Amino acid sequence: MASSAAADATLARTLRQCASSLADGSVSSSELLARASARLARLRSLNAFVGGILPSAAGAAAASDARRAAAADGGGGDRAPPPSSPVDGAVVAVKDNLVVPGAPTTASSRALRGYEPPMIATVADRLARVGAVLLAKTNMDEFGMGSHGVHGVHGACVSPWMARGQEETLRGPRCAGGSSAGAAVAVAAGVVHASVGSDTGGSVRLPAAYNGLVGYKPSYGVVSRWGLVPYCASLDTVGFITRDVADAATLLDITQGIDPLDATSVDADPRTTRLLRSLGSRPSFHMRGWRVGVPAEYDACEVSDEVRRAWSATLRACEDLGAIVCAVSLPHTRAALAAYYTIAPAEASSNLARYDGVRFGFGGSRGGLSDDGGILSDDGITSADAASDARGKGFGAEVKRRVMVGTYALGTEITSAYFERAMRVRALVADDFAEAFGTKPRRGGGGGGGGGVDRRNLLLGAVAPGGVGAAPAPVDVILTPTTPTTAPLLRDVLATSVPRSRASTAAFAADVMTVPASLAGLPAISVPVGLGADTGLPIGMQLIGAARGDVGLLTFAAALEARVASLGSEGGGGGGAGGVIGWGAEHAALGVDDADRFAAAE
Amino acid sequence: MAHACARGVVAPAPSRVSPRVSGRRVVVARVGTSSAEASAKEAPKKSEAKGANEVQFEAVIGIETHVQINSNTKAFCRCAAVYGAEPNRHTCPVCLGHPGTYPILNAAVVKKAIALGIGLDCSVIRRKSTFDRKQYFYPDLPKGYQISQFDEPYGEHGKLDVVIPVEDGGGVRTIGITRAHIEEDAGKLTHFPAKGNEPGYALADYNRAGVALVEIVSEPDLRTGREVAAYGAELRRLVRYLDVSDGNLSEGSMRCDVNVSVRPVGREAFGTKVEVKNMNSFNAMSRAVDFEIERQTTLIRDGRGDEIVQETRTWDEGRQRTVSMRKKEGLADYRYFPEPDLPPLVFDNAYVDGVKAEMPELPAAIRARYAALGLPDDAVQVLVEDKALVEYFDATIAAGAPAKQAANWLTGDIMAYLKNAKDVTISTMPLRSKDLAEFCSMIENGEISGKIGKDILPDLLVGETGGAGPRAIVEERGLSQISDPAEIEAIVDKVLEENPGQLEQYRGGKDKLKGFFVGKVLAASGGRANPALSNQILMKKLAGE
């Protein structure tokens, strides 16, 4: 029987390491589950989880152990064990906007208090079918609306990371990032191996960057949305938060592919299997000839010094791999944020219309209906009043704000000025990326107005010099910081967010780096590259791939991750990027240690 | 605002004021007030002719019809689409709008909708159309929005040839079809008013929620209640022929919302439109529309035109009047936007051709074909009303029956029999089309007389002939017509011999007795004598030749 320490240590490792620990018998799935449960309870103050351990967890762990025992008996019995999966017996957390039977799904909203879904999300189903032990649901911003994990009925989520800078002003609990806040904290604090989250405008990448983890948003449609409580349906993707790129690829491999229950789902990419094999053997350190694009537009004033320096160092690390770093122009980047904060609330106002208290949702006062088909009841309460009451009580301040903004933006009189305009910007943003990746379908004739969008009506964003007319060679990936800064102090975030600061859009700026890829439906991944020179907190770099270029993106991310790991072990002594960046196992362990210190300080 | 124009059926924005009324008409009826021109040219009706300067009004009417598609399952989930089940029996997380559920478009619905678009002669069948969300809060709408098609309906610019009632001049008019689009139905609320201390409440049944509809919007080409009813009837005929809908008004599988406005004859701009709902039959539609036209005209005549407001009125069958249901002053903003959960609906020409190839012959084509056969109009109408009747008739003439003879018997004695018969339809009655063909041919050829035909038809209809066909029956019962002049002569001679008194009177100038002798001859032959021949011989003998 393995010690609980061994189980704890395994929990803090990758899915692949877990798989080998389970395979060599040094730990069992049931032990992992027991330790994860204990750890979850001990780290309650991080507020990463909502509700208890899922009722299916114990059975799943026992079944996994039984499969291994049967296999060890020489595949005894008349039934052959299912093909071994890298997640069989591993402990995985699920964001609370993904439905799983046997437990409420609240999406951190009072409007869904006590709502028990009658079905299972496809992503959770596909993981459970190959043996993953789904531990519990994780805290989030209400319906995914938020970048800091503070807007939810369950309260703010807290990052386990503590600032390592010297100044007093840096001290204090850090924001976990959002909206998949709990999903990131659960991994960072060593409670689970990996989490399933969702990413609409950066919701897995952002908390992953703040917590020193890999956050992967697949191309739109690659992983089925069935069972994902919608926020902005045209942007919503299921995403993964893991300890390394290979784990992200593993989860992709298991969950990707067309789903008859989601009309926007697309076929699986068969190249994923080959990628996994190559990652399993030995990641390539050579990305010779790969072109890495650097968009000047992302070098905004919001980017902090430490992040900017890490960005430069990461570009040098790419060159170390043999890649060619070159400038790309994404001229509509600045407008992307405004477009996102028009489109997402607009769709949200529609997707959240169902929470009217009639079938589910927070029961408001009972509405009456007149017998002539009107809505006036004899006691003067209309069904509209009842819905209004249910929604007023059911939604939090940030959700209300976005629903109001979105409702306004879709008004018939003004939709052309807001929603439709934002959709045109969105097409332009996608165009920018397609241009950079060389994936834009070439149309005959000059004029340059490709993509069916008329640029003349849009005076948005600055066009970088040389960005027009030049036809630079296409790039394979684009590299930007994931966030302009490291994780902000929780108290600062709370001070500037609704309802305390009603007009504030400051929090939206955190999404400036992640939103463009979402608008274009592109795959993007945040990879930890080091600790900030000033704050000592994790910095994530975002790699963006071409549409459906998930495998290429993950290939490059794995190489970069390996290079950054080697820089980490060089310990700053090496030349080039070393000293500024570097991320190895010992860095990841800092988060787990911090979580323990956090719990001890309680 | 282009959107608003597209939605406006009867009274679009003032910028778009030319209704398409006459351009496509095939036969223009110039009786009554069936068209704008007709009214304009005609003198005022006598009853209304109060003075030479009396202003004449005409109604401008457009119809929005919701046709429930009779697919096995709902539009976006696998729930059965059936009428009359126990409440909420056929629901699932998708049609109940549970969070995390998404719609999947039913291919059968698409196929039927496209068939309907082709049947409506839409010149535009979009190879790529998109879905949108129409948003409003109401407890019968599970998601808080309805999946519909707004900017890009799958079908546009169609037409429907409508048979105009004889009272309105008869003939056929072509009514423009603005658009046809796919959408989903809402649930059904049942209201329970307050009783004493118990507050009122409503119960929701979502069996209907998510059932596929095709909404068909007509151009404002209609003018009278009877035309409206005729349009509805023709549309129902079409959907039933195509088997895309049950077209049942009382069960709600076909629902017509009629937009009525009134304007002085000669004015182009539309009056204020009023929507009239809840008619359970075409007859009720006709009466509701005429009532509404009269109501609006009277208000304008009385100088109270401002009392006509944009509103929805419901038809009160009991009181035979329209009643205001809700005013549209605070007109709902449906905030349409593209449905992100459904990719565009895309299909190629081959698909459309395939649907077309499977489509049956439609009423308009059948009418033309029957007219070419020389069938009288009223027989054509009766036959075309029922697809099964058409199939039977076609099989009968294919089996060699003379068309007029077959139409005559089918729409006469056979329809009368079926009307009263229980549990028997044209498709299940024992008289098969080949037997009817034989029957008709025998009459046509003079093998039996029409009288004998009438006598033996009931036995053939109920199948009391032991499977024997008309000819066998006729032979067995010895009923074949006597066409041998010698044989008839003998009968005539016998009749004259037996009635010497009457013969004398006749020859004395009492011509009316001719009928008496005709009857006697027929009776003496057991009804078998060839009427024309016996008539000829009788006349000769009576004249003493």
Boltz contact constraints between the chains, C-beta under 6 A:
constraints:
  - contact:
      token1: [A, 99]
      token2: [B, 100]
      max_distance: 6.0
  - contact:
      token1: [A, 118]
      token2: [B, 93]
      max_distance: 6.0
  - contact:
      token1: [A, 119]
      token2: [B, 93]
      max_distance: 6.0
  - contact:
      token1: [A, 227]
      token2: [B, 100]
      max_distance: 6.0
  - contact:
      token1: [A, 228]
      token2: [B, 100]
      max_distance: 6.0
  - contact:
      token1: [A, 229]
      token2: [B, 99]
      max_distance: 6.0
  - contact:
      token1: [A, 229]
      token2: [B, 100]
      max_distance: 6.0
  - contact:
      token1: [A, 233]
      token2: [B, 340]
      max_distance: 6.0
  - contact:
      token1: [A, 233]
      token2: [B, 341]
      max_distance: 6.0
  - contact:
      token1: [A, 234]
      token2: [B, 340]
      max_distance: 6.0
  - contact:
      token1: [A, 262]
      token2: [B, 102]
      max_distance: 6.0
  - contact:
      token1: [A, 263]
      token2: [B, 104]
      max_distance: 6.0
  - contact:
      token1: [A, 263]
      token2: [B, 342]
      max_distance: 6.0
  - contact:
      token1: [A, 263]
      token2: [B, 343]
      max_distance: 6.0
  - contact:
      token1: [A, 350]
      token2: [B, 133]
      max_distance: 6.0
  - contact:
      token1: [A, 350]
      token2: [B, 135]
      max_distance: 6.0
  - contact:
      token1: [A, 350]
      token2: [B, 145]
      max_distance: 6.0
  - contact:
      token1: [A, 353]
      token2: [B, 144]
      max_distance: 6.0
  - contact:
      token1: [A, 353]
      token2: [B, 145]
      max_distance: 6.0
  - contact:
      token1: [A, 354]
      token2: [B, 97]
      max_distance: 6.0
  - contact:
      token1: [A, 354]
      token2: [B, 143]
      max_distance: 6.0
  - contact:
      token1: [A, 354]
      token2: [B, 144]
      max_distance: 6.0
  - contact:
      token1: [A, 358]
      token2: [B, 139]
      max_distance: 6.0
  - contact:
      token1: [A, 368]
      token2: [B, 200]
      max_distance: 6.0
  - contact:
      token1: [A, 369]
      token2: [B, 191]
      max_distance: 6.0
  - contact:
      token1: [A, 369]
      token2: [B, 202]
      max_distance: 6.0
  - contact:
      token1: [A, 371]
      token2: [B, 191]
      max_distance: 6.0
  - contact:
      token1: [A, 371]
      token2: [B, 193]
      max_distance: 6.0
  - contact:
      token1: [A, 377]
      token2: [B, 200]
      max_distance: 6.0
  - contact:
      token1: [A, 378]
      token2: [B, 194]
      max_distance: 6.0
  - contact:
      token1: [A, 378]
      token2: [B, 200]
      max_distance: 6.0
  - contact:
      token1: [A, 379]
      token2: [B, 199]
      max_distance: 6.0
  - contact:
      token1: [A, 383]
      token2: [B, 139]
      max_distance: 6.0
  - contact:
      token1: [A, 384]
      token2: [B, 137]
      max_distance: 6.0
  - contact:
      token1: [A, 387]
      token2: [B, 137]
      max_distance: 6.0
  - contact:
      token1: [A, 410]
      token2: [B, 335]
      max_distance: 6.0
  - contact:
      token1: [A, 410]
      token2: [B, 337]
      max_distance: 6.0
  - contact:
      token1: [A, 411]
      token2: [B, 333]
      max_distance: 6.0
  - contact:
      token1: [A, 412]
      token2: [B, 333]
      max_distance: 6.0
